[in-house]
Each structure stands twice: as structure tokens, then as C-alpha cells.
């Protein structure tokens, strides 16, 4: 290519316009890729029972349940600006902190209950702020399950006379 001073004014302008066009294409590609990422719009809550995430089953009073928070959509969304955080409406239920696994994918927390709680259920509210700055809140009802009845597993024999 010829030296810049050897180009006519018109050729210099065309060269600069081509550079500007290349930059605009790069900017446009970046903006399009950002637009393709959806925002988180909601939360889902699963209960972890025997190491498996499943629909909320409930908690026996006096027991501790573990829960997993999921994002909607589940993959490919712009990360949350803050959260998720959890709160509960029952003062006899204590929630643990939301913990993220090493890969940053799994969000879990625990709910510890007392045996004397007589409420039929408790409500866990999951809150956060999505990548666009919109607050997201979802409340989940967790029923209290009946205390399991201890089954007879053996007999004893006492001699009375």
C-alpha cells in the first residue's frame, strides 16, 4: 500500500470510512451478543432430599430441610446484580445463608425448624435484582409434615410371677 501522504484526499477519506465501518461492525456484533442473553425473570425452589433436588415436599417439625434455588431461565442469562437472598415468615424457622458451590452454579440454603412449631406451613421468599436492575421476588410455601409414627419393630417379654 502507498504511504498515507501519497493518497489523495478522497482516498484518505475512503480509507478512514472503511476503518470506521469495521469498528461499527465490531460494536454492533458486541451489542447483538449482549441482546441475546436474557435477563433472569424468576426463581424456582427445589427441596434436596437424600442428595436429589425435587419439588418441595415439606419439613417435619424439629427437622432441618435443605433447598436449592434455581434461576429462570436456567442457563444463559445475564447474572444477577445482587442476591439471591432468602427470608421466612415463621419466627420459629431459622434460615441458613445462601451458599454457592465452587463452580458458582448451585445456590443452596437450609431451613431449621423447632419441634414445637404448630403452624401448618412456612413461606420462604427468594429475592434478588436481575442484570437489568429489576427486582425479582418469589414466595414458596413449605408445608409442615406430620411427625412420623414410630412403628413397632420388636416385642419384649416380662415375667410377672
JOBELNOR-V318534 format. One record per run of one state. SS is the DSSP state (~ for helix, > for strand, _ for the rest). FROM is the first residue (numbers start at 1). TO is the last residue. Records with the same first field share a line. If there is no record, write none. Layout:
SS: FROM-TO + FROM-TO
This chain:
_: 1-3 + 7-8 + 36-38 + 40-41 + 50-51 + 55-58 + 61-63 + 73-77 + 79-81 + 89-93 + 96-98 + 101-106 + 113-120 + 130-134 + 146-161
~: 4-6 + 9-35
>: 39-39 + 42-49 + 52-54 + 59-60 + 64-72 + 78-78 + 82-88 + 94-95 + 99-100 + 107-112 + 121-129 + 135-145
